Amino acid sequence: MKPTELFYRSGPAIVAATLAPSPSMTVLRRDTLLSTNATLNVVSATYDVMPNGHFVLAQSIGTTAPPVIVFGWVDEVKERVEAATKR
């Protein structure tokens, strides 16, 4: 079985651990990929790894503005796509 990667937060750093999953789970190496000041959130992820290997990070921008919640946006997108394809 080929090695695989596990990404995790360690303090301010995002780390990639290269694992050999068999015959028993072994960490082959750990590499610190980047350091971020994004807030560590134990309830939800503050980052994600895209299929192309890029990272998406959620970071506070220091604003006190309340969040904006938009209901029914999927229907609006569908309407706009349908209108655009009719042109």
Beta strands, then each sheet from edge to edge (+ up, - down):
strand 1: 4-10
strand 2: 13-20
strand 3: 26-35
strand 4: 47-49
strand 5: 55-57
sheet 1: 1+ 2- 3+
sheet 2: 4+ 5-
end
